[in-house]
Amino acid sequence: MKIYTKTGDKGTTGLLYGGRVPKNSPQVELNGAVDEAQAHLGLVRAHATGELASICRDLELDLWILMAEVATQASKRDHLKPGTTLVTRDMVTHLEELIDQISLRFQPPKEFVVPGEEVTAAFLDVARTVVRRAERHSVAFVEEAPDSLVQMYLNRLSDLVWTLARWSEGVSLTARGAQNA
């Protein structure tokens, strides 16, 4: 099986459940940013261990669901399956629960954060900025699909990734302090 299809050579791409759109359409721009965010979360996962790695993998899988929804024409949204190809309220609630749980594990910063305190947190901060870009792109998508939870999910995801970065910094700084004691 060849990886190239040549169907996109004229500047269009295929959508889930049929149809084609220009590669610079709002849907494709959004999915491109989400794809990039997913790759950054994969980079974090490759450097993380334990719970953080597991959380990142789950988020990456969620982003496949989100991208499937975005890659569907408004007229074909009835084909989407909640939790498989359609973002659900439960997915958003899960992010909120994770934010609440992880936030209890560290003291939140009292001033603006300068990224780069430690490697994993820095990777998470890059992922967060890409998620924020995806969220900005989602505004146009949600105008076409007002019942979509894509924008809400991305908003919570950026909050979660920020929270994970601060937690990662705290874990790392605590470990460094213990080593230096």
N, CA, C and O atoms as a DFTB+ gen file, in Angstrom:
724 C
 N C O
     1  1       0.840      -1.177       0.000
     2  2       0.000       0.000       0.000
     3  2       0.888       1.246       0.000
     4  3       1.799       1.374       0.818
     5  1       0.613       2.139      -0.911
     6  2       1.383       3.374      -1.003
     7  2       0.780       4.429      -0.087
     8  3      -0.438       4.519       0.074
     9  1       1.667       5.230       0.513
    10  2       1.213       6.271       1.428
    11  2       0.636       7.466       0.672
    12  3      -0.217       8.181       1.197
    13  1       1.091       7.680      -0.537
    14  2       0.597       8.833      -1.288
    15  2      -0.565       8.435      -2.183
    16  3      -0.582       7.354      -2.771
    17  1      -1.539       9.339      -2.271
    18  2      -2.722       9.073      -3.084
    19  2      -2.805       9.995      -4.293
    20  3      -3.484       9.686      -5.272
    21  1      -2.121      11.113      -4.220
    22  2      -2.118      12.153      -5.255
    23  2      -3.444      12.908      -5.342
    24  3      -3.598      13.795      -6.181
    25  1      -4.402      12.562      -4.479
    26  2      -5.703      13.236      -4.540
    27  2      -5.641      14.669      -4.021
    28  3      -6.531      15.472      -4.300
    29  1      -4.597      14.988      -3.270
    30  2      -4.460      16.342      -2.742
    31  2      -3.551      17.239      -3.558
    32  3      -3.241      18.356      -3.146
    33  1      -3.124      16.759      -4.706
    34  2      -2.171      17.522      -5.523
    35  2      -2.720      18.836      -6.044
    36  3      -1.955      19.710      -6.451
    37  1      -4.016      18.983      -6.037
    38  2      -4.620      20.232      -6.542
    39  2      -5.091      21.133      -5.408
    40  3      -5.893      22.041      -5.624
    41  1      -4.586      20.878      -4.181
    42  2      -4.877      21.784      -3.076
    43  2      -6.147      21.505      -2.307
    44  3      -6.647      22.378      -1.598
    45  1      -6.675      20.301      -2.434
    46  2      -7.860      19.942      -1.644
    47  2      -7.535      18.704      -0.817
    48  3      -6.565      17.992      -1.078
    49  1      -8.367      18.471       0.177
    50  2      -8.220      17.275       0.996
    51  2      -9.591      16.664       1.251
    52  3     -10.605      17.360       1.283
    53  1      -9.598      15.358       1.431
    54  2     -10.852      14.645       1.654
    55  2     -11.302      14.739       3.098
    56  3     -10.488      14.849       4.015
    57  1     -12.613      14.692       3.284
    58  2     -13.215      14.741       4.608
    59  2     -13.772      13.380       4.981
    60  3     -14.059      12.549       4.120
    61  1     -13.918      13.170       6.269
    62  2     -14.555      11.968       6.774
    63  2     -16.000      11.956       6.278
    64  3     -16.658      12.996       6.279
    65  1     -16.488      10.826       5.864
    66  2     -17.848      10.664       5.336
    67  2     -18.057      11.402       4.014
    68  3     -19.195      11.677       3.634
    69  1     -16.971      11.725       3.311
    70  2     -17.067      12.285       1.967
    71  2     -16.988      13.798       1.904
    72  3     -17.194      14.510       2.887
    73  1     -16.682      14.247       0.708
    74  2     -16.535      15.665       0.440
    75  2     -15.071      16.070       0.451
    76  3     -14.224      15.375       1.012
    77  1     -14.787      17.196      -0.171
    78  2     -13.425      17.739      -0.237
    79  2     -13.495      19.227       0.072
    80  3     -14.486      19.895      -0.221
    81  1     -12.428      19.727       0.667
    82  2     -12.310      21.156       0.957
    83  2     -10.900      21.601       0.614
    84  3      -9.982      20.780       0.575
    85  1     -10.716      22.904       0.364
    86  2      -9.361      23.407       0.131
    87  2      -8.483      23.173       1.368
    88  3      -8.964      23.197       2.501
    89  1      -7.205      22.949       1.126
    90  2      -6.291      22.672       2.226
    91  2      -6.083      23.871       3.144
    92  3      -5.538      23.723       4.238
    93  1      -6.508      25.048       2.716
    94  2      -6.410      26.219       3.590
    95  2      -7.762      26.605       4.187
    96  3      -7.935      27.730       4.658
    97  1      -8.717      25.681       4.169
    98  2     -10.033      25.937       4.756
    99  2      -9.911      26.007       6.275
   100  3      -8.960      25.465       6.839
   101  1     -10.851      26.663       6.946
   102  2     -10.812      26.722       8.410
   103  2     -10.766      25.341       9.072
   104  3     -10.088      25.166      10.084
   105  1     -11.479      24.363       8.511
   106  2     -11.456      23.011       9.072
   107  2     -10.056      22.425       9.028
   108  3      -9.587      21.847      10.009
   109  1      -9.396      22.575       7.900
   110  2      -8.065      21.989       7.743
   111  2      -7.051      22.744       8.600
   112  3      -6.150      22.135       9.176
   113  1      -7.194      24.067       8.686
   114  2      -6.308      24.851       9.556
   115  2      -6.470      24.400      11.007
   116  3      -5.480      24.244      11.722
   117  1      -7.701      24.192      11.439
   118  2      -7.955      23.730      12.798
   119  2      -7.357      22.348      13.010
   120  3      -6.654      22.125      13.995
   121  1      -7.624      21.425      12.108
   122  2      -7.090      20.078      12.280
   123  2      -5.568      20.067      12.218
   124  3      -4.928      19.257      12.889
   125  1      -4.981      20.959      11.419
   126  2      -3.525      21.051      11.378
   127  2      -2.957      21.471      12.725
   128  3      -1.962      20.911      13.184
   129  1      -3.584      22.453      13.357
   130  2      -3.124      22.901      14.671
   131  2      -3.338      21.813      15.725
   132  3      -2.496      21.628      16.605
   133  1      -4.453      21.096      15.640
   134  2      -4.716      20.011      16.594
   135  2      -3.716      18.874      16.381
   136  3      -3.220      18.293      17.347
   137  1      -3.425      18.561      15.141
   138  2      -2.437      17.533      14.821
   139  2      -1.078      17.907      15.417
   140  3      -0.379      17.063      15.977
   141  1      -0.722      19.172      15.289
   142  2       0.538      19.656      15.853
   143  2       0.516      19.561      17.382
   144  3       1.505      19.148      17.986
   145  1      -0.586      19.933      18.002
   146  2      -0.709      19.825      19.462
   147  2      -0.570      18.370      19.895
   148  3       0.089      18.068      20.890
   149  1      -1.195      17.480      19.142
   150  2      -1.112      16.058      19.460
   151  2       0.340      15.579      19.386
   152  3       0.786      14.809      20.236
   153  1       1.069      16.031      18.379
   154  2       2.475      15.646      18.248
   155  2       3.301      16.178      19.420
   156  3       4.196      15.487      19.908
   157  1       3.010      17.387      19.871
   158  2       3.727      17.941      21.029
   159  2       3.406      17.153      22.293
   160  3       4.287      16.929      23.123
   161  1       2.157      16.731      22.445
   162  2       1.818      15.886      23.592
   163  2       2.547      14.544      23.494
   164  3       2.930      13.968      24.512
   165  1       2.736      14.056      22.285
   166  2       3.523      12.835      22.089
   167  2       4.975      13.041      22.495
   168  3       5.600      12.141      23.055
   169  1       5.507      14.208      22.218
   170  2       6.871      14.536      22.635
   171  2       6.965      14.550      24.158
   172  3       7.923      14.030      24.731
   173  1       5.977      15.139      24.802
   174  2       5.940      15.130      26.271
   175  2       5.900      13.691      26.761
   176  3       6.655      13.311      27.657
   177  1       5.019      12.893      26.173
   178  2       4.856      11.500      26.600
   179  2       6.157      10.722      26.445
   180  3       6.476       9.869      27.273
   181  1       6.913      11.015      25.382
   182  2       8.176      10.320      25.149
   183  2       9.219      10.651      26.218
   184  3      10.143       9.871      26.450
   185  1       9.069      11.805      26.865
   186  2      10.011      12.220      27.898
   187  2       9.475      11.989      29.315
   188  3      10.228      12.083      30.284
   189  1       8.212      11.696      29.435
   190  2       7.576      11.551      30.752
   191  2       7.496      10.088      31.139
   192  3       7.755       9.190      30.338
   193  1       7.132       9.881      32.380
   194  2       6.897       8.526      32.874
   195  2       5.613       8.532      33.693
   196  3       5.070       9.589      34.017
   197  1       5.149       7.361      34.013
   198  2       4.037       7.204      34.940
   199  2       2.764       7.910      34.535
   200  3       2.330       7.843      33.385
   201  1       2.176       8.587      35.500
   202  2       0.867       9.193      35.323
   203  2       0.857      10.256      34.226
   204  3      -0.089      10.322      33.441
   205  1       1.889      11.080      34.164
   206  2       1.915      12.125      33.139
   207  2       1.929      11.512      31.741
   208  3       1.221      11.987      30.853
   209  1       2.708      10.489      31.541
   210  2       2.736       9.814      30.240
   211  2       1.365       9.242      29.898
   212  3       0.915       9.338      28.757
   213  1       0.710       8.652      30.877
   214  2      -0.618       8.069      30.667
   215  2      -1.646       9.146      30.323
   216  3      -2.461       8.963      29.419
   217  1      -1.609      10.260      31.038
   218  2      -2.530      11.358      30.756
   219  2      -2.321      11.864      29.335
   220  3      -3.285      12.089      28.604
   221  1      -1.069      12.042      28.946
   222  2      -0.780      12.543      27.593
   223  2      -1.290      11.580      26.526
   224  3      -1.838      12.014      25.513
   225  1      -1.118      10.295      26.741
   226  2      -1.621       9.312      25.763
   227  2      -3.139       9.409      25.647
   228  3      -3.677       9.382      24.540
   229  1      -3.824       9.521      26.762
   230  2      -5.281       9.650      26.730
   231  2      -5.701      10.919      25.987
   232  3      -6.668      10.910      25.225
   233  1      -4.971      12.000      26.214
   234  2      -5.283      13.252      25.514
   235  2      -5.053      13.108      24.016
   236  3      -5.838      13.606      23.208
   237  1      -3.981      12.431      23.655
   238  2      -3.719      12.208      22.226
   239  2      -4.864      11.430      21.577
   240  3      -5.276      11.745      20.461
   241  1      -5.371      10.430      22.264
   242  2      -6.488       9.648      21.730
   243  2      -7.749      10.499      21.625
   244  3      -8.490      10.395      20.648
   245  1      -7.995      11.342      22.630
   246  2      -9.131      12.269      22.557
   247  2      -9.019      13.182      21.343
   248  3     -10.016      13.486      20.689
   249  1      -7.810      13.612      21.051
   250  2      -7.644      14.531      19.922
   251  2      -7.964      13.857      18.588
   252  3      -8.342      14.540      17.636
   253  1      -7.821      12.540      18.500
   254  2      -8.268      11.837      17.284
   255  2      -9.773      11.995      17.119
   256  3     -10.266      12.210      16.011
   257  1     -10.499      11.889      18.225
   258  2     -11.957      12.058      18.197
   259  2     -12.296      13.468      17.725
   260  3     -13.141      13.661      16.851
   261  1     -11.622      14.445      18.320
   262  2     -11.867      15.842      17.964
   263  2     -11.574      16.084      16.480
   264  3     -12.350      16.744      15.790
   265  1     -10.453      15.547      15.995
   266  2     -10.101      15.744      14.584
   267  2     -11.098      15.076      13.648
   268  3     -11.355      15.585      12.557
   269  1     -11.660      13.949      14.057
   270  2     -12.686      13.298      13.242
   271  2     -13.907      14.197      13.117
   272  3     -14.470      14.343      12.032
   273  1     -14.315      14.800      14.232
   274  2     -15.457      15.705      14.189
   275  2     -15.184      16.890      13.266
   276  3     -16.026      17.264      12.449
   277  1     -14.013      17.466      13.407
   278  2     -13.657      18.635      12.591
   279  2     -13.580      18.258      11.108
   280  3     -13.876      19.086      10.247
   281  1     -13.192      17.042      10.810
   282  2     -13.032      16.599       9.424
   283  2     -14.340      16.127       8.799
   284  3     -14.334      15.413       7.796
   285  1     -15.445      16.522       9.386
   286  2     -16.751      16.117       8.878
   287  2     -17.540      17.348       8.442
   288  3     -17.645      18.318       9.192
   289  1     -18.089      17.309       7.241
   290  2     -18.914      18.416       6.765
   291  2     -20.136      18.591       7.661
   292  3     -20.660      17.625       8.215
   293  1     -20.573      19.818       7.791
   294  2     -21.741      20.115       8.621
   295  2     -22.939      19.261       8.219
   296  3     -23.699      18.818       9.080
   297  1     -23.114      19.027       6.924
   298  2     -24.265      18.250       6.445
   299  2     -24.161      16.761       6.788
   300  3     -25.135      16.025       6.630
   301  1     -22.997      16.310       7.254
   302  2     -22.807      14.885       7.579
   303  2     -22.617      14.657       9.080
   304  3     -22.240      13.563       9.498
   305  1     -22.877      15.688       9.892
   306  2     -22.666      15.560      11.339
   307  2     -23.525      14.458      11.963
   308  3     -23.186      13.942      13.027
   309  1     -24.630      14.095      11.311
   310  2     -25.478      13.037      11.846
   311  2     -24.775      11.673      11.800
   312  3     -25.240      10.721      12.428
   313  1     -23.657      11.570      11.061
   314  2     -22.882      10.329      11.010
   315  2     -21.968      10.158      12.231
   316  3     -21.483       9.058      12.499
   317  1     -21.739      11.237      12.957
   318  2     -20.779      11.216      14.067
   319  2     -21.316      10.415      15.248
   320  3     -22.515      10.409      15.527
   321  1     -20.387       9.733      15.937
   322  2     -20.744       8.905      17.089
   323  2     -20.093       9.495      18.337
   324  3     -18.872       9.644      18.387
   325  1     -20.907       9.836      19.353
   326  2     -20.369      10.434      20.577
   327  2     -19.233       9.604      21.179
   328  3     -19.356       8.394      21.363
   329  1     -18.133      10.281      21.478
   330  2     -16.991       9.622      22.101
   331  2     -16.125       8.822      21.159
   332  3     -15.075       8.319      21.560
   333  1     -16.543       8.693      19.908
   334  2     -15.760       7.984      18.896
   335  2     -15.328       8.930      17.786
   336  3     -14.165       8.936      17.385
   337  1     -16.263       9.726      17.295
   338  2     -15.968      10.722      16.261
   339  2     -16.587      12.080      16.600
   340  3     -16.597      12.989      15.770
   341  1     -17.094      12.207      17.806
   342  2     -17.755      13.436      18.243
   343  2     -17.354      13.732      19.687
   344  3     -17.476      12.873      20.561
   345  1     -16.878      14.949      19.930
   346  2     -16.513      15.370      21.283
   347  2     -17.787      15.434      22.133
   348  3     -18.813      15.956      21.698
   349  1     -17.699      14.898      23.341
   350  2     -18.853      14.850      24.241
   351  2     -18.633      15.736      25.466
   352  3     -17.509      16.133      25.774
   353  1     -19.714      16.030      26.142
   354  2     -19.642      16.792      27.392
   355  2     -18.836      16.016      28.422
   356  3     -18.119      16.620      29.220
   357  1     -18.937      14.686      28.424
   358  2     -18.159      13.864      29.357
   359  2     -16.660      14.042      29.136
   360  3     -15.886      14.024      30.092
   361  1     -16.250      14.212      27.886
   362  2     -14.827      14.441      27.597
   363  2     -14.369      15.766      28.189
   364  3     -13.273      15.854      28.744
   365  1     -15.198      16.793      28.076
   366  2     -14.874      18.108      28.646
   367  2     -14.850      18.012      30.171
   368  3     -13.941      18.538      30.814
   369  1     -15.839      17.346      30.743
   370  2     -15.910      17.181      32.192
   371  2     -14.687      16.437      32.713
   372  3     -14.157      16.774      33.772
   373  1     -14.242      15.437      31.981
   374  2     -13.047      14.689      32.383
   375  2     -11.833      15.617      32.472
   376  3     -11.040      15.508      33.406
   377  1     -11.686      16.522      31.514
   378  2     -10.575      17.480      31.574
   379  2     -10.690      18.361      32.814
   380  3      -9.696      18.615      33.493
   381  1     -11.899      18.824      33.107
   382  2     -12.115      19.662      34.284
   383  2     -11.750      18.903      35.565
   384  3     -11.142      19.466      36.475
   385  1     -12.123      17.636      35.627
   386  2     -11.800      16.822      36.795
   387  2     -10.296      16.645      36.942
   388  3      -9.766      16.712      38.051
   389  1      -9.607      16.420      35.825
   390  2      -8.146      16.292      35.868
   391  2      -7.493      17.585      36.342
   392  3      -6.572      17.555      37.158
   393  1      -7.968      18.721      35.832
   394  2      -7.428      20.016      36.257
   395  2      -7.583      20.156      37.762
   396  3      -6.634      20.527      38.452
   397  1      -8.766      19.863      38.274
   398  2      -9.030      19.986      39.709
   399  2      -8.140      19.048      40.525
   400  3      -7.585      19.454      41.545
   401  1      -8.001      17.802      40.083
   402  2      -7.191      16.822      40.812
   403  2      -5.715      17.207      40.825
   404  3      -5.069      17.174      41.872
   405  1      -5.190      17.567      39.673
   406  2      -3.751      17.880      39.558
   407  2      -3.443      19.194      40.279
   408  3      -2.373      19.338      40.871
   409  1      -4.361      20.141      40.234
   410  2      -4.135      21.437      40.886
   411  2      -3.913      21.306      42.390
   412  3      -3.262      22.154      43.000
   413  1      -4.448      20.257      42.980
   414  2      -4.276      20.041      44.418
   415  2      -2.865      19.576      44.768
   416  3      -2.510      19.528      45.946
   417  1      -2.057      19.234      43.770
   418  2      -0.742      18.636      44.016
   419  2       0.410      19.638      44.043
   420  3       1.553      19.254      44.291
   421  1       0.129      20.904      43.793
   422  2       1.207      21.892      43.781
   423  2       0.650      23.256      44.160
   424  3      -0.556      23.492      44.102
   425  1       1.543      24.135      44.543
   426  2       1.158      25.512      44.826
   427  2       1.161      26.275      43.507
   428  3       2.175      26.295      42.809
   429  1       0.048      26.900      43.156
   430  2       0.020      27.625      41.879
   431  2       0.960      28.845      41.938
   432  3       1.127      29.454      42.995
   433  1       1.560      29.186      40.813
   434  2       2.433      30.364      40.784
   435  2       1.637      31.626      41.093
   436  3       0.455      31.724      40.764
   437  1       2.288      32.572      41.719
   438  2       1.626      33.824      42.083
   439  2       1.943      34.934      41.078
   440  3       1.477      36.063      41.233
   441  1       2.722      34.620      40.063
   442  2       3.053      35.591      39.021
   443  2       3.134      34.863      37.688
   444  3       3.000      33.641      37.621
   445  1       3.356      35.638      36.624
   446  2       3.444      35.029      35.304
   447  2       4.572      34.003      35.275
   448  3       5.610      34.175      35.914
   449  1       4.346      32.946      34.527
   450  2       5.310      31.863      34.420
   451  2       6.238      32.132      33.244
   452  3       5.794      32.506      32.159
   453  1       7.517      31.938      33.470
   454  2       8.500      31.997      32.395
   455  2       8.817      30.546      32.037
   456  3       9.436      29.841      32.833
   457  1       8.402      30.086      30.850
   458  2       8.631      28.683      30.493
   459  2      10.118      28.321      30.488
   460  3      10.977      29.152      30.193
   461  1      10.393      27.072      30.819
   462  2      11.754      26.575      30.731
   463  2      12.371      26.184      32.058
   464  3      13.578      25.957      32.129
   465  1      11.575      26.101      33.108
   466  2      12.121      25.695      34.409
   467  2      12.637      24.259      34.372
   468  3      13.593      23.914      35.067
   469  1      12.011      23.450      33.574
   470  2      12.483      22.073      33.363
   471  2      11.935      21.578      32.034
   472  3      10.956      22.118      31.519
   473  1      12.563      20.558      31.486
   474  2      12.321      20.145      30.101
   475  2      10.872      19.733      29.845
   476  3      10.260      20.213      28.891
   477  1      10.324      18.872      30.662
   478  2       8.968      18.392      30.411
   479  2       7.962      19.533      30.481
   480  3       7.056      19.613      29.652
   481  1       8.114      20.404      31.452
   482  2       7.216      21.556      31.560
   483  2       7.354      22.462      30.340
   484  3       6.361      23.006      29.854
   485  1       8.571      22.626      29.848
   486  2       8.782      23.458      28.657
   487  2       8.075      22.844      27.450
   488  3       7.446      23.558      26.669
   489  1       8.176      21.525      27.298
   490  2       7.458      20.849      26.209
   491  2       5.949      21.038      26.368
   492  3       5.241      21.266      25.387
   493  1       5.465      20.943      27.594
   494  2       4.039      21.148      27.849
   495  2       3.625      22.578      27.526
   496  3       2.537      22.800      26.995
   497  1       4.474      23.547      27.838
   498  2       4.143      24.938      27.516
   499  2       4.064      25.157      26.012
   500  3       3.222      25.924      25.545
   501  1       4.924      24.497      25.249
   502  2       4.821      24.590      23.791
   503  2       3.516      23.948      23.329
   504  3       2.811      24.505      22.487
   505  1       3.195      22.779      23.881
   506  2       1.932      22.111      23.525
   507  2       0.746      23.019      23.837
   508  3      -0.200      23.104      23.054
   509  1       0.798      23.696      24.982
   510  2      -0.298      24.596      25.375
   511  2      -0.477      25.719      24.366
   512  3      -1.607      26.058      24.015
   513  1       0.617      26.300      23.896
   514  2       0.481      27.405      22.937
   515  2      -0.107      26.915      21.618
   516  3      -0.844      27.647      20.957
   517  1       0.213      25.694      21.236
   518  2      -0.356      25.131      20.008
   519  2      -1.838      24.836      20.209
   520  3      -2.640      25.055      19.301
   521  1      -2.210      24.342      21.385
   522  2      -3.630      24.114      21.674
   523  2      -4.379      25.443      21.632
   524  3      -5.499      25.501      21.125
   525  1      -3.785      26.496      22.149
   526  2      -4.431      27.822      22.110
   527  2      -4.639      28.274      20.665
   528  3      -5.672      28.861      20.341
   529  1      -3.667      28.006      19.800
   530  2      -3.834      28.358      18.387
   531  2      -4.995      27.558      17.790
   532  3      -5.812      28.098      17.044
   533  1      -5.057      26.279      18.121
   534  2      -6.168      25.453      17.646
   535  2      -7.494      26.014      18.143
   536  3      -8.479      26.051      17.406
   537  1      -7.510      26.449      19.396
   538  2      -8.736      27.032      19.942
   539  2      -9.148      28.276      19.153
   540  3     -10.332      28.478      18.880
   541  1      -8.180      29.101      18.791
   542  2      -8.507      30.295      17.989
   543  2      -9.078      29.882      16.629
   544  3     -10.028      30.494      16.140
   545  1      -8.502      28.853      16.026
   546  2      -9.024      28.360      14.742
   547  2     -10.417      27.751      14.903
   548  3     -11.198      27.737      13.951
   549  1     -10.731      27.253      16.085
   550  2     -12.018      26.581      16.291
   551  2     -13.196      27.541      16.243
   552  3     -14.334      27.110      16.060
   553  1     -12.941      28.834      16.403
   554  2     -14.036      29.810      16.381
   555  2     -14.788      29.721      15.047
   556  3     -16.018      29.690      15.035
   557  1     -14.067      29.681      13.942
   558  2     -14.706      29.591      12.621
   559  2     -15.449      28.262      12.465
   560  3     -16.533      28.220      11.884
   561  1     -14.866      27.182      12.983
   562  2     -15.511      25.875      12.884
   563  2     -16.841      25.857      13.633
   564  3     -17.842      25.362      13.116
   565  1     -16.847      26.391      14.840
   566  2     -18.044      26.368      15.678
   567  2     -19.148      27.239      15.078
   568  3     -20.329      26.988      15.318
   569  1     -18.782      28.248      14.310
   570  2     -19.815      29.038      13.625
   571  2     -20.604      28.169      12.656
   572  3     -21.797      28.391      12.449
   573  1     -19.942      27.182      12.063
   574  2     -20.604      26.265      11.126
   575  2     -21.277      25.092      11.842
   576  3     -22.189      24.469      11.297
   577  1     -20.828      24.795      13.055
   578  2     -21.372      23.672      13.826
   579  2     -21.606      24.151      15.260
   580  3     -20.864      23.777      16.168
   581  1     -22.634      24.976      15.465
   582  2     -22.827      25.617      16.772
   583  2     -23.074      24.650      17.937
   584  3     -22.905      25.031      19.095
   585  1     -23.463      23.424      17.651
   586  2     -23.681      22.445      18.719
   587  2     -22.394      21.732      19.122
   588  3     -22.396      20.926      20.054
   589  1     -21.300      22.022      18.428
   590  2     -20.029      21.350      18.679
   591  2     -19.419      21.784      20.004
   592  3     -19.551      22.937      20.416
   593  1     -18.751      20.847      20.663
   594  2     -18.026      21.122      21.898
   595  2     -16.518      21.217      21.657
   596  3     -15.735      21.227      22.607
   597  1     -16.115      21.287      20.396
   598  2     -14.695      21.347      20.055
   599  2     -14.010      22.535      20.720
   600  3     -12.949      22.377      21.325
   601  1     -14.594      23.705      20.618
   602  2     -13.966      24.898      21.181
   603  2     -13.863      24.786      22.707
   604  3     -12.830      25.131      23.281
   605  1     -14.902      24.317      23.354
   606  2     -14.895      24.150      24.800
   607  2     -13.829      23.136      25.215
   608  3     -13.099      23.354      26.183
   609  1     -13.745      22.029      24.479
   610  2     -12.739      21.014      24.784
   611  2     -11.337      21.613      24.681
   612  3     -10.512      21.414      25.573
   613  1     -11.064      22.337      23.610
   614  2      -9.734      22.919      23.426
   615  2      -9.416      23.947      24.507
   616  3      -8.272      24.054      24.950
   617  1     -10.421      24.698      24.928
   618  2     -10.208      25.663      26.003
   619  2      -9.799      24.949      27.289
   620  3      -8.841      25.356      27.945
   621  1     -10.512      23.897      27.649
   622  2     -10.169      23.139      28.857
   623  2      -8.829      22.426      28.695
   624  3      -8.055      22.319      29.645
   625  1      -8.562      21.937      27.479
   626  2      -7.296      21.247      27.254
   627  2      -6.117      22.188      27.482
   628  3      -5.122      21.789      28.087
   629  1      -6.211      23.410      27.015
   630  2      -5.101      24.337      27.238
   631  2      -4.922      24.603      28.736
   632  3      -3.793      24.715      29.214
   633  1      -6.026      24.704      29.474
   634  2      -5.928      24.863      30.924
   635  2      -5.274      23.646      31.571
   636  3      -4.438      23.784      32.464
   637  1      -5.657      22.461      31.118
   638  2      -5.072      21.243      31.668
   639  2      -3.578      21.174      31.363
   640  3      -2.785      20.833      32.240
   641  1      -3.190      21.491      30.143
   642  2      -1.776      21.398      29.777
   643  2      -0.958      22.405      30.593
   644  3       0.158      22.097      31.011
   645  1      -1.501      23.596      30.822
   646  2      -0.823      24.559      31.705
   647  2      -0.663      23.965      33.107
   648  3       0.404      24.057      33.715
   649  1      -1.729      23.360      33.602
   650  2      -1.703      22.749      34.927
   651  2      -0.676      21.623      34.993
   652  3       0.065      21.508      35.969
   653  1      -0.637      20.805      33.965
   654  2       0.346      19.714      33.929
   655  2       1.773      20.256      33.924
   656  3       2.660      19.685      34.558
   657  1       1.990      21.347      33.217
   658  2       3.328      21.948      33.177
   659  2       3.745      22.447      34.553
   660  3       4.882      22.236      34.974
   661  1       2.834      23.105      35.250
   662  2       3.176      23.621      36.581
   663  2       3.410      22.464      37.560
   664  3       4.303      22.525      38.405
   665  1       2.599      21.414      37.433
   666  2       2.773      20.220      38.264
   667  2       4.130      19.589      37.978
   668  3       4.858      19.214      38.897
   669  1       4.460      19.476      36.693
   670  2       5.735      18.891      36.307
   671  2       6.905      19.702      36.873
   672  3       7.894      19.130      37.330
   673  1       6.793      21.007      36.843
   674  2       7.840      21.853      37.436
   675  2       7.966      21.580      38.924
   676  3       9.075      21.460      39.445
   677  1       6.847      21.482      39.603
   678  2       6.868      21.228      41.045
   679  2       7.476      19.890      41.383
   680  3       8.258      19.787      42.329
   681  1       7.132      18.861      40.630
   682  2       7.686      17.530      40.853
   683  2       9.188      17.568      40.616
   684  3       9.956      17.010      41.400
   685  1       9.611      18.224      39.540
   686  2      11.027      18.286      39.201
   687  2      11.814      19.086      40.231
   688  3      12.896      18.673      40.649
   689  1      11.270      20.232      40.642
   690  2      11.971      21.069      41.615
   691  2      12.073      20.369      42.969
   692  3      13.082      20.496      43.663
   693  1      11.025      19.631      43.344
   694  2      11.056      18.870      44.583
   695  2      12.129      17.788      44.518
   696  3      12.880      17.595      45.474
   697  1      12.201      17.086      43.393
   698  2      13.205      16.041      43.220
   699  2      14.612      16.632      43.246
   700  3      15.515      16.055      43.853
   701  1      14.806      17.780      42.592
   702  2      16.124      18.430      42.587
   703  2      16.502      18.874      43.997
   704  3      17.660      18.760      44.400
   705  1      15.522      19.379      44.742
   706  2      15.793      19.803      46.113
   707  2      16.205      18.623      46.985
   708  3      17.098      18.741      47.824
   709  1      15.542      17.478      46.778
   710  2      15.877      16.285      47.549
   711  2      17.283      15.792      47.200
   712  3      18.011      15.323      48.075
   713  1      17.665      15.898      45.924
   714  2      19.001      15.478      45.503
   715  2      20.075      16.398      46.070
   716  3      21.181      15.950      46.373
   717  1      19.758      17.678      46.215
   718  2      20.742      18.639      46.692
   719  2      20.815      18.685      48.218
   720  3      21.695      19.344      48.772
   721  1      19.903      17.995      48.901
   722  2      19.882      18.033      50.369
   723  2      20.935      17.147      50.977
   724  3      21.047      17.070      52.200
